[in-house]
Each structure stands twice: as C-alpha cells, then as structure tokens.
Amino acid sequence: MLADTIRLEGDGLELVGSAYGDPEDPPVLFFHGGGQSRNAWLGSAKKVAVAGFYGVSIDLRGHGDSDWAKDGQYHLEDFGRDVEKLVQQFDRPVTLVGASRGGQSALVGGSRQPKHVRLIMLADVSPDMQDEGIDGIRAFFAEGAKGFESLDQAADSLAKHLGQKRIADPRKLAGSMRRDTEDRWQWRWDPATGNAEFLHPPSENESLLAAAARVKSPLVMVRAELSHVLTDEGVDNFKKLAPQLEIMLARGVGHMFTADRNDGFATKLLDVLARTPEGILA
C-alpha cells in the first residue's frame, strides 16, 4: 500500500502528512515525538487503513516536510493550535494518536475541539512529567544540532539518548536526515525546536494540566512500563482530572517505545476504536 502525500493547514503554516486508505473513511491522525518525523507512525497508519480507517501520519511544525515556524515559536501551545486547525478540516470526528510531543499536542489541541474528536490515544504522555526524564531528549537535540559525520553516528545518538533499540541498518535514517553545507548529516527539523526554552518549561505542564481538566473526549493512555518521564503520582493526578482516562500498560518498553512497536500499538488502537462510537459532527 502506497501513501499519498497530503498538505493540511496548521496555525499559520502548512503541515505535511502521509495518508493511507480512503479519505471518506473515519480519519485517524498520528503525531510523532519531538525530533522525529511522520515516518515514526507509518506502520500504524498503514495498519489502521487496512482495517477501514483513513490513516494519516503528520510531520509536526518544524519537522520533516512541514513548514518551519516563521516566528520561531515551538511551545506546546503552538503545536496544540496546529492540532485544533487540523481536526476542523475533516467532515467526520477525528481520532488523535500521539507519542511524546505529538501526544501532548493531541491532548492540548484535541481538548479544545471536543465535537471534532472521536478519541485521543496517548503513548506515555501525561501532565506532571519528570523534568530529569527530559534530560535525554535535551541531550539528543544538543548533539543533533552539531550534525553527524555518518549515519552510524546518528543511529548511536538515537539509541543513547532516547532509549531506543539501535537501528540495525542506519542507512534507513537517510530519509529522516539531510546534508548540510559541510556535508554533515543533520536531522530534518528546525534547530530552534531544540532550544532550551521549548523543552519542558513550566508553561508546558500548565498547558497539560489545563487540557486534562478540559478534555471531554474518550481518552486512553498507553503507559510504558519502563518510562523515565511518568510517575505513579502524575498518572493518578491525570486520572483525577480526566476521570474517563483508560490506562493500558506496554510491558518491557521505555518512553519512546512506539518507534519500534508500531504494529502492537495499532492493534491496541483498533481494539479501542471498535468500542468507541464515532459520533457525528453537529
């Protein structure tokens, strides 16, 4: 199954997605983590399309083929406004799926458009995330900003800082990277997205807490058993703010587990969708 490249309107910029299936089918939008691209969710998007949904994996602002923010703003609220714009472009309620920064964006933006949202499913995302757990992500962005002499070095960086299993064939990273003027490999994102001011400032948790208190849509969080960013206390608080929250456990994996668990996550998603009414747009 080949993907169609589609272009959608974000908050003042254009976002690019890879779409599988029939656009008339119920839409499922996937959002990757910071420093990744829409490639991270292609397996899941394809699997839900086979099951009768319109699966779309989207590059966040400043990532992949999507526009870079002209004003250089990459706060969580900026990503959330993109999601708000996206869901309003479909004529059926949308399912939002996201990991890490993509999950935060789905929660913030989706919580503001309840009539447009069928379901929000998060991969290891909640308010009250541990700041020290973000250190690996900070280190990943800092190292990536310098570029790499080889794809092997880039693969090492991914495994070291994000806790992912090292990719067996680093050549597969070429589609997620670009060559700079010095012929070094750079990730395909706006370097500004990794600025310290955007990586877990206090305003980020304030936005997540507000979204958790506001969200009315069905809500599922798949918690990574070995997560370094979530705590029992934070998850309990999430549940108090959003009583409809259903929590599933992904055993034996860390925070960025969806990168190599696409099919397993998609299976969980399809199970939840089977018991979640679509509803209609008013």
MIFI-212751 format. One record per residue (C-alpha): residue number from 1; y, z, x negated; residue in three letters. Coordinates in pm, whole numbers, plus 32768, in hexadecimal, padded with zeros to 4 digits. Layout:
<nodes>
NODE   resi     yy     zz     xx   resn
NODE    NUM      Y      Z      X    ALA
...
</nodes>
This chain:
<nodes>
NODE   resi     yy     zz     xx   resn
NODE      1   8000   8000   8000    MET
NODE      2   814C   7F92   7F6E    LEU
NODE      3   828D   8053   7FA2    ALA
NODE      4   83CE   7FC4   802D    ASP
NODE      5   850C   8029   7F79    THR
NODE      6   8609   80A6   8076    ILE
NODE      7   8771   811A   8059    ARG
NODE      8   87FB   8231   812D    LEU
NODE      9   894C   82D8   8154    GLU
NODE     10   8983   842B   80B6    GLY
NODE     11   8AC5   84F5   80B9    ASP
NODE     12   8BAE   83EF   8027    GLY
NODE     13   8AA8   8345   7F51    LEU
NODE     14   8970   826E   7F6D    GLU
NODE     15   8811   82F9   7F4F    LEU
NODE     16   86E0   8226   7EFC    VAL
NODE     17   8581   825C   7F7E    GLY
NODE     18   8423   81CB   7F6B    SER
NODE     19   8399   819D   80CA    ALA
NODE     20   8234   816F   8141    TYR
NODE     21   81BE   8118   829E    GLY
NODE     22   8263   80A2   83DB    ASP
NODE     23   83D4   8104   8406    PRO
NODE     24   8389   8134   857A    GLU
NODE     25   8294   824E   852D    ASP
NODE     26   8300   83BE   8518    PRO
NODE     27   83C8   83E7   83D3    PRO
NODE     28   8368   84D7   82BC    VAL
NODE     29   8467   84F9   81A4    LEU
NODE     30   8401   8585   8051    PHE
NODE     31   84F4   8620   7F56    PHE
NODE     32   849C   865F   7DEA    HIS
NODE     33   8504   877A   7D05    GLY
NODE     34   862E   8775   7C1A    GLY
NODE     35   85F9   8694   7AEE    GLY
NODE     36   84E9   85CC   7B9E    GLN
NODE     37   84F8   848D   7C6C    SER
NODE     38   8465   8402   7DAB    ARG
NODE     39   832E   83A7   7CE3    ASN
NODE     40   82C4   8514   7CFD    ALA
NODE     41   826F   84F1   7E70    TRP
NODE     42   81EE   838B   7E85    LEU
NODE     43   8085   83F8   7EB2    GLY
NODE     44   80DA   84D4   7FDC    SER
NODE     45   81C1   83D0   8077    ALA
NODE     46   80AB   82CF   8064    LYS
NODE     47   7FA8   83BE   80F4    LYS
NODE     48   8077   841A   8225    VAL
NODE     49   80BE   82A9   8262    ALA
NODE     50   7F49   8263   8273    VAL
NODE     51   7F36   8378   8379    ALA
NODE     52   803B   82D0   8455    GLY
NODE     53   8187   8354   83D4    PHE
NODE     54   82AC   82AE   8326    TYR
NODE     55   82A4   8351   81CF    GLY
NODE     56   83E2   833D   8100    VAL
NODE     57   8410   83DB   7FA9    SER
NODE     58   8580   83F2   7F4F    ILE
NODE     59   863E   8411   7E09    ASP
NODE     60   8732   8533   7E22    LEU
NODE     61   889E   84F6   7DCB    ARG
NODE     62   88C6   84C3   7C55    GLY
NODE     63   8753   8475   7C28    HIS
NODE     64   8688   8337   7C06    GLY
NODE     65   872C   8210   7CB1    ASP
NODE     66   8810   82DB   7D95    SER
NODE     67   8984   82E7   7D51    ASP
NODE     68   8A17   83E5   7C66    TRP
NODE     69   8B1A   84C5   7D0A    ALA
NODE     70   8C71   8434   7CC0    LYS
NODE     71   8D08   8590   7CCC    ASP
NODE     72   8BF4   861C   7BEE    GLY
NODE     73   8B8A   871B   7CF3    GLN
NODE     74   8A1E   8787   7CFD    TYR
NODE     75   8A27   88D7   7DAB    HIS
NODE     76   8917   891E   7EA6    LEU
NODE     77   8A0C   88EA   7FC5    GLU
NODE     78   8A4D   8787   7F47    ASP
NODE     79   88DA   8735   7F54    PHE
NODE     80   88C4   87DB   80A8    GLY
NODE     81   89D7   86FE   8136    ARG
NODE     82   8913   85CD   80C1    ASP
NODE     83   87E7   8643   818C    VAL
NODE     84   88C5   8678   82BD    GLU
NODE     85   8939   850F   82A4    LYS
NODE     86   87D9   848C   8270    LEU
NODE     87   8736   8525   83A3    VAL
NODE     88   8842   8499   8486    GLN
NODE     89   87E5   8336   8420    GLN
NODE     90   8693   8342   84CF    PHE
NODE     91   8658   831B   8642    ASP
NODE     92   8532   840E   8642    ARG
NODE     93   8520   857A   85CD    PRO
NODE     94   84E2   8588   8457    VAL
NODE     95   83F0   865B   838C    THR
NODE     96   848D   86DB   8249    LEU
NODE     97   83B2   872D   811C    VAL
NODE     98   8439   87AD   7FD3    GLY
NODE     99   83E5   8853   7E8B    ALA
NODE    100   84D2   892C   7DC1    SER
NODE    101   8633   8898   7DDC    ARG
NODE    102   85B5   879D   7EDB    GLY
NODE    103   8528   88B4   7FB3    GLY
NODE    104   8668   897B   7F9E    GLN
NODE    105   872A   8845   8009    SER
NODE    106   863D   8809   812D    ALA
NODE    107   8667   896E   81A7    LEU
NODE    108   87E2   8975   8189    VAL
NODE    109   881E   881C   821D    GLY
NODE    110   8706   8822   831D    GLY
NODE    111   876F   8976   83A3    SER
NODE    112   88BB   88DE   840E    ARG
NODE    113   881B   87C4   84D7    GLN
NODE    114   8708   886B   85A6    PRO
NODE    115   86F5   875F   86B2    LYS
NODE    116   86B0   8659   85A4    HIS
NODE    117   85A0   8722   84F0    VAL
NODE    118   8435   873A   855D    ARG
NODE    119   83B9   8811   843C    LEU
NODE    120   842C   8893   82E9    ILE
NODE    121   831A   88C6   81E8    MET
NODE    122   8373   8963   809A    LEU
NODE    123   82B4   8970   7F54    ALA
NODE    124   82F0   8AC6   7EB4    ASP
NODE    125   8456   8AEB   7F30    VAL
NODE    126   84FE   8C19   7FCD    SER
NODE    127   8641   8CDE   7FAB    PRO
NODE    128   8652   8DF4   7EA6    ASP
NODE    129   85AE   8D28   7D92    MET
NODE    130   8599   8DDB   7C44    GLN
NODE    131   86AB   8D6E   7B58    ASP
NODE    132   85D1   8D99   7A23    GLU
NODE    133   84D8   8CB0   7AC5    GLY
NODE    134   85DD   8B9C   7AAE    ILE
NODE    135   85F4   8BBB   7933    ASP
NODE    136   84E4   8AB6   78FE    GLY
NODE    137   85A2   89BF   79D9    ILE
NODE    138   86E2   8A09   7918    ARG
NODE    139   862D   89CB   77CF    ALA
NODE    140   8598   8888   7857    PHE
NODE    141   86EE   8800   78B3    PHE
NODE    142   8786   886E   7768    ALA
NODE    143   8676   87CA   769A    GLU
NODE    144   867D   8690   7772    GLY
NODE    145   87F3   8667   7741    ALA
NODE    146   87B3   8623   75D0    LYS
NODE    147   86B9   850F   7618    GLY
NODE    148   8567   84D2   7576    PHE
NODE    149   84EE   83F3   745E    GLU
NODE    150   83AC   83A9   7519    SER
NODE    151   8307   83C7   766D    LEU
NODE    152   8213   84BC   75CD    ASP
NODE    153   8334   85A9   758A    GLN
NODE    154   83A6   8587   76F3    ALA
NODE    155   8247   85D9   776D    ALA
NODE    156   8241   870C   768D    ASP
NODE    157   838C   8781   771E    SER
NODE    158   830F   8761   7883    LEU
NODE    159   81D7   882B   7839    ALA
NODE    160   828B   8933   776C    LYS
NODE    161   83AE   8985   7850    HIS
NODE    162   8333   8935   79B0    LEU
NODE    163   81D3   89BB   7990    GLY
NODE    164   8134   8871   79EF    GLN
NODE    165   7FF2   87ED   795F    LYS
NODE    166   804D   86FC   7848    ARG
NODE    167   803D   8596   78C2    ILE
NODE    168   7F13   84E8   7824    ALA
NODE    169   7FC4   839C   77F2    ASP
NODE    170   8136   83D3   779A    PRO
NODE    171   8176   825F   77C7    ARG
NODE    172   8177   82A1   793D    LYS
NODE    173   82C0   835C   790E    LEU
NODE    174   8375   821B   78AF    ALA
NODE    175   83CB   81D2   7A19    GLY
NODE    176   847B   8322   7A34    SER
NODE    177   8543   82F4   78F4    MET
NODE    178   863F   820B   7852    ARG
NODE    179   86A8   81AF   76F0    ARG
NODE    180   8802   8219   767B    ASP
NODE    181   88E4   8168   7584    THR
NODE    182   8831   8214   7463    GLU
NODE    183   86DE   81A0   74E7    ASP
NODE    184   8676   8300   754B    ARG
NODE    185   85BC   8344   768C    TRP
NODE    186   8690   83EC   7797    GLN
NODE    187   8628   8468   78EC    TRP
NODE    188   86B9   8399   7A08    ARG
NODE    189   87AB   8499   7A8C    TRP
NODE    190   891A   84EB   7A6B    ASP
NODE    191   8931   85E5   7949    PRO
NODE    192   8A2D   86AA   7A19    ALA
NODE    193   8915   8718   7B04    THR
NODE    194   889B   87FC   79EF    GLY
NODE    195   89E9   88AA   79BA    ASN
NODE    196   89CA   8A25   79BE    ALA
NODE    197   8AB4   8A42   7AE9    GLU
NODE    198   89B4   898D   7BC3    PHE
NODE    199   887A   8A46   7B55    LEU
NODE    200   884C   8B74   7C38    HIS
NODE    201   89B2   8BF6   7C5B    PRO
NODE    202   89EB   8D10   7D5B    PRO
NODE    203   8A68   8C12   7E5A    SER
NODE    204   8910   8B70   7E5C    GLU
NODE    205   8862   8CA5   7EE2    ASN
NODE    206   8978   8CDD   7FDC    GLU
NODE    207   8939   8B7D   8063    SER
NODE    208   87C2   8BBA   8078    LEU
NODE    209   87E7   8D06   8129    LEU
NODE    210   88D6   8C6C   8226    ALA
NODE    211   87E6   8B49   825F    ALA
NODE    212   86BD   8C33   828D    ALA
NODE    213   877D   8CF6   8394    ALA
NODE    214   87EF   8BB6   843F    ARG
NODE    215   86B7   8ADA   8441    VAL
NODE    216   8612   8AA8   8595    LYS
NODE    217   8518   8996   8540    SER
NODE    218   83A7   89DE   84FB    PRO
NODE    219   8396   8A50   8392    LEU
NODE    220   827A   8A60   8296    VAL
NODE    221   8281   8AD2   812D    MET
NODE    222   8160   8A89   8042    VAL
NODE    223   8175   8B99   7F3D    ARG
NODE    224   80F1   8B5B   7DDF    ALA
NODE    225   8006   8C75   7D7F    GLU
NODE    226   808A   8C79   7C18    LEU
NODE    227   81F8   8C44   7C73    SER
NODE    228   82F3   8CCB   7B79    HIS
NODE    229   841A   8CAF   7C66    VAL
NODE    230   83A8   8D53   7DAB    LEU
NODE    231   836C   8EC4   7DEB    THR
NODE    232   82B8   8F77   7F05    ASP
NODE    233   8400   901D   7F62    GLU
NODE    234   84B7   8ED1   7F73    GLY
NODE    235   83A8   8E32   8047    VAL
NODE    236   83A6   8F5F   8132    ASP
NODE    237   851F   8F42   8159    ASN
NODE    238   84FC   8DCE   81A6    PHE
NODE    239   8405   8E26   82B8    LYS
NODE    240   84F3   8F25   834E    LYS
NODE    241   860E   8E29   8357    LEU
NODE    242   8531   8D0F   83DE    ALA
NODE    243   841B   8DB0   84AF    PRO
NODE    244   837D   8C5C   84F7    GLN
NODE    245   832F   8C32   8384    LEU
NODE    246   81C1   8BEA   833C    GLU
NODE    247   814A   8C2F   81DB    ILE
NODE    248   8029   8B7B   8133    MET
NODE    249   7FA3   8BC1   7FD6    LEU
NODE    250   7F5D   8ABB   7ECC    ALA
NODE    251   7E69   8B69   7DE3    ARG
NODE    252   7E69   8B4B   7C6B    GLY
NODE    253   7FB2   8A8B   7C4C    VAL
NODE    254   8118   8AC9   7BDC    GLY
NODE    255   826D   8A79   7C6C    HIS
NODE    256   8276   8900   7C2E    MET
NODE    257   8111   88CD   7CA5    PHE
NODE    258   8156   87A6   7D8B    THR
NODE    259   817D   86B6   7C67    ALA
NODE    260   8003   86B1   7C36    ASP
NODE    261   7F93   872D   7D8D    ARG
NODE    262   8026   861D   7E6B    ASN
NODE    263   7EE9   85D4   7F2E    ASP
NODE    264   7E96   8740   7F6D    GLY
NODE    265   7FF5   8788   7FE5    PHE
NODE    266   7FF3   8658   80C9    ALA
NODE    267   7EB0   86D2   8167    THR
NODE    268   7F53   8821   81BA    LYS
NODE    269   8084   876A   8241    LEU
NODE    270   7FB5   868B   8325    LEU
NODE    271   7EFC   87BC   83AB    ASP
NODE    272   8048   885F   8405    VAL
NODE    273   80D5   8721   849E    LEU
NODE    274   7FA2   8701   857B    ALA
NODE    275   8004   8847   8628    ARG
NODE    276   817E   8819   8621    THR
NODE    277   8210   875B   874C    PRO
NODE    278   82FF   8647   86EC    GLU
NODE    279   83FC   8688   87FF    GLY
NODE    280   8509   8590   8859    ILE
NODE    281   8671   855D   87F3    LEU
NODE    282   8765   85CD   88FD    ALA
</nodes>
